[in-house]
Amino acid sequence: QDVTESEELRRVLLSLSDKVARRLRKANLCGNTIRLKLRWADFTTITRQATLQQATDQDGEIYKAVWELLVSAWQPSHAVRLIGVGVSSLGPPVRQLTLWEDDFRKEARLLSAVDELRDRYGDKIVIRASNLSMGKERNDNRPKSD
């Protein structure tokens, strides 16, 4: 289905970034080349990539990079038929932390906890609030009220 709304593209990129980052963490890998693949309604396909200063396995960092790539490549008059997110230049997770990178550590602990919950109870146990669309995304693991 062709998409022309930036909000829908943003939600898809968030979801794809989450999935890619989760697979990286499961494989105990990080990457510093973030890739965006776009296919327009006329089947023209382009790829764009950006190299980060440090390798990452974090959803937010991947999303930020692909969003910037999308903003620079997409014209709202073009309908997007396919969108993809990838990470390359993979290696073991190594990060040079500074004294002020407590936020990174907190994010890493949060993502680890979310990964554990999703592994145990399924992918929809934790959903970003921004991906909820007025009740369309009901978590099937929740008890239903009568």
C-alpha positions as CSV (number, residue, x, y, z in Angstrom):
1,Q,0.0,0.0,0.0
2,D,1.4,3.3,-1.0
3,V,1.9,5.8,1.8
4,T,2.1,9.6,1.5
5,E,1.7,10.6,5.1
6,S,4.8,11.5,7.1
7,E,3.2,10.3,10.4
8,E,2.6,6.8,9.0
9,L,6.2,6.7,7.6
10,R,7.5,7.8,11.0
11,R,5.6,5.0,12.7
12,V,6.9,2.4,10.3
13,L,10.5,3.6,10.7
14,L,10.2,3.4,14.5
15,S,8.9,-0.1,14.2
16,L,11.6,-1.2,11.8
17,S,14.3,0.5,13.9
18,D,13.1,-1.4,16.9
19,K,13.2,-4.7,15.1
20,V,16.7,-4.2,13.6
21,A,18.1,-3.0,17.0
22,R,16.6,-6.0,18.8
23,R,18.1,-8.4,16.3
24,L,21.5,-6.7,16.8
25,R,21.3,-7.0,20.6
26,K,20.3,-10.7,20.3
27,A,23.3,-11.3,18.2
28,N,25.5,-9.2,20.5
29,L,26.4,-6.9,17.6
30,C,26.6,-3.2,16.8
31,G,26.9,-1.4,13.5
32,N,27.7,2.1,12.5
33,T,26.4,2.3,8.9
34,I,22.6,2.9,8.9
35,R,20.8,2.2,5.6
36,L,17.4,3.3,4.3
37,K,15.8,1.7,1.3
38,L,12.8,3.4,-0.4
39,R,10.7,2.3,-3.3
40,W,8.4,4.9,-4.9
41,A,4.9,4.0,-6.4
42,D,6.5,3.8,-9.9
43,F,8.9,1.1,-8.5
44,T,12.0,3.3,-8.6
45,T,14.1,2.2,-5.7
46,I,16.8,4.2,-3.9
47,T,19.1,3.5,-1.0
48,R,20.7,6.1,1.3
49,Q,23.1,5.5,4.1
50,A,24.8,7.3,6.9
51,T,27.8,6.4,9.0
52,L,27.6,7.0,12.8
53,Q,30.6,8.1,14.8
54,Q,30.1,5.1,17.1
55,A,28.6,1.7,16.4
56,T,25.1,1.2,17.9
57,D,22.4,-1.3,18.7
58,Q,20.0,1.2,20.1
59,D,16.6,1.8,18.6
60,G,16.6,5.6,19.0
61,E,20.0,6.1,17.4
62,I,19.0,3.9,14.4
63,Y,15.7,5.7,14.1
64,K,17.2,9.2,14.3
65,A,19.6,8.3,11.5
66,V,17.0,6.8,9.1
67,W,14.6,9.6,9.8
68,E,17.2,12.1,8.7
69,L,17.9,10.0,5.6
70,L,14.2,9.9,4.8
71,V,13.7,13.6,5.3
72,S,16.6,14.3,2.9
73,A,15.4,11.8,0.2
74,W,11.6,11.9,0.3
75,Q,9.4,14.4,-1.4
76,P,5.8,14.5,-0.1
77,S,4.5,14.3,-3.6
78,H,6.1,10.8,-3.9
79,A,4.1,7.9,-2.5
80,V,6.3,5.3,-0.7
81,R,5.6,1.7,-1.7
82,L,8.4,0.0,0.3
83,I,10.6,1.2,3.1
84,G,13.4,-0.7,4.8
85,V,16.0,-0.2,7.5
86,G,19.3,-1.9,7.8
87,V,22.6,-1.7,9.7
88,S,26.0,-2.8,8.4
89,S,29.7,-2.5,9.4
90,L,28.9,-4.9,12.2
91,G,31.1,-5.8,15.1
92,P,31.0,-6.5,18.9
93,P,29.4,-3.9,21.1
94,V,32.2,-1.5,22.1
95,R,31.4,2.0,23.2
96,Q,33.7,4.7,24.6
97,L,31.6,6.3,27.3
98,T,32.2,9.7,28.8
99,L,31.3,10.9,32.3
100,W,28.1,12.4,30.9
101,E,26.7,9.3,29.2
102,D,24.5,8.1,32.0
103,D,21.5,8.4,29.5
104,F,23.1,5.9,27.2
105,R,23.5,3.4,30.1
106,K,19.9,3.9,31.2
107,E,18.7,3.4,27.7
108,A,20.7,0.2,27.3
109,R,19.2,-1.2,30.6
110,L,15.7,-0.2,29.5
111,L,16.1,-1.8,26.0
112,S,17.5,-5.0,27.7
113,A,14.4,-5.2,29.9
114,V,12.0,-4.6,27.0
115,D,13.8,-7.3,25.0
116,E,13.4,-9.8,27.9
117,L,9.7,-8.9,28.1
118,R,9.1,-9.4,24.4
119,D,11.1,-12.7,24.4
120,R,8.9,-14.0,27.3
121,Y,5.5,-12.6,26.4
122,G,5.5,-11.7,22.7
123,D,6.3,-8.7,20.6
124,K,3.2,-6.8,21.5
125,I,3.6,-6.8,25.3
126,V,5.4,-3.4,25.0
127,I,4.3,-1.0,22.4
128,R,5.3,2.6,21.8
129,A,2.4,4.9,22.6
130,S,3.0,6.8,19.4
131,N,2.3,3.5,17.5
132,L,-1.2,3.1,19.0
133,S,-3.9,4.3,16.8
134,M,-7.1,4.8,18.7
135,G,-7.5,1.2,19.9
136,K,-6.4,-0.6,16.7
137,E,-3.4,-2.1,18.4
138,R,-4.9,-4.1,21.2
139,N,-2.5,-6.2,23.1
140,D,-3.9,-9.8,22.9
141,N,-2.0,-10.7,26.0
142,R,-4.1,-8.4,28.2
143,P,-7.1,-9.8,29.9
144,K,-10.3,-8.8,28.2
145,S,-13.0,-7.2,30.3
146,D,-16.6,-8.2,30.0
